[in-house]
Amino acid sequence: MKDIKLIDNTSESELLKVSAPIVEALRNASENPTYQFHIPGHTKGRAIYKDFKKLIGEKVLNLDTTDEFDNLGTLHPATGPIKEAQELASQAFGSEKTFFLLNGSTAGNLAVGMALTKAGQKVIINRNCHRSALTGLMISGAEPIWICPSRIEDWSIWGSINAEDIEKTLQANDNVGLVWITNPTYEGVVSDVKSISKVCKKYNVPLVVDEAHGCLWNFNRKLPETALKLGADVVVHSLHKTGGSMSQSSMLHIAKDSIVDADAVEKALKLLHTTSPSLLLLASLDASRAVLQSKSGQALLARTIKNAKYLRERLDNIPNLHQLKTGFGYMTDVTKVFIKIDGLSGKRLESILEIDFGIEVESASDIGVLILCNLGNKHSDFKYLADSLEKIAKTNYTDICYLENRKHMPMIAPKIIMSLRDAYYADKEIVSKEQSIGRISAEVIAECPPGISILLPGELITEEHLPYLNDYNSLEVVKNK
Ligand SMILES: Cc1ncc(COP(=O)(O)O)c(C=O)c1O
């Protein structure tokens, strides 16, 4: 299989054809320099640590600017090339309106909580949501009504969210402001969003889908269907995770026919965002959308899927290696490969891959490791990975140092004693981990990855939590009156 080099394959003329207005405006600004008496004060890298400049390159610093200047447009309100770029992204993803996010999908989730929920309202949300969604609810004062997805016990991960569970919860609760689900899971398990969206429409409750890990789906039929096509009202995408943009850059889409107040979302985004957005990050969102739409970008994604399939076929032939895949009763995204090897914890496998083979994976749990098949990976990367895993599976590696009683994927149904927000703002005290058993948590404990909550403010701390808290000596709890 021939490797694709993105930069080489995406010819300038092709990029121009698909058009990337922020990229063009930035190029124009760099070709027509002005005397700069504005932020950022390093002034094109002239006043910056030399080694840093050498490391990242003068050009990057030259282009490091914010909105308002050099005809680059503004983010809030969206004007000029930034507005144009958001409109092009909206067309590409099939939304009514798209907002560019800095501070990642976290910013999108905060805005959803802030704009679309209210104090006292209930929000039906999956327990394995990202902590940013909960921060959104802490801002508004809405209360989560937890949905626990199915459990895939032998992999120690959450499975899919059941539409019937959502319907039952909607029937059992009034004053539900929002149904908010995560799809896919970090490990690539896909829920039936179509059925969930049907239920939401029946009860006239908006559906928000945190599709942080699924931003490529709209660009290849072999990937699952994006929630924007399945009836969600709002969708959040971490373009920087798998879409090819730079770290921290994401998008929030308001769907066509959405029943949410898009203006409220826009206002919340304005308040939550930096007032000095990085043009480099914005340009990278513009560029990644242009690539995904371009012919070579589509070819690149097709090859990525082919490479993922190649990797999976190779892994299928390693006797003591197992991979999570569609066909085990779940739909999965082929590009997210979660594997385990008999006799090795995921953490041990991760360290063998890193130390003995120079391979870094996306994440590891006590059970397995998560491999992302990315647009930028070459076929030879996958071959090397498969060869290495074959060698590891044949070698008698021991697991000794990783047999500690530590768990990574929080899968505990919470015991809620106080409201999320009340507990977060309550008087607090710090107690030792041992003394915290039986007390009410006053902090969010949700380590990344995967950013899924172990404990939230207002929840009872029990012995069950201990295997997840190895890195904590003390915890913040609500002060006894
Ligand atoms: C499901 C989900 N939503 C949101 C986020 C936050 O994304 P970002 O890192 O882009 O802020 C993450 C991060 O891992 C996530 O896994």
The ligand as a Gaussian input file, in Angstrom:
#p B3LYP/6-31G(d) Opt

LIG

0 1
 C      -15.963000      12.895000      24.965000
 C      -15.133000      14.105000      25.161000
 N      -15.699000      15.314000      25.126000
 C      -14.990000      16.447000      25.279000
 C      -13.636000      16.394000      25.508000
 C      -12.887000      17.663000      25.679000
 O      -12.204000      17.867000      24.513000
 P      -11.021000      18.924000      24.336000
 O       -9.788000      18.213000      24.765000
 O      -11.076000      19.197000      22.889000
 O      -11.327000      20.094000      25.180000
 C      -12.989000      15.154000      25.537000
 C      -11.540000      15.084000      25.760000
 O      -10.924000      14.091000      25.837000
 C      -13.753000      13.987000      25.387000
 O      -13.180000      12.781000      25.443000

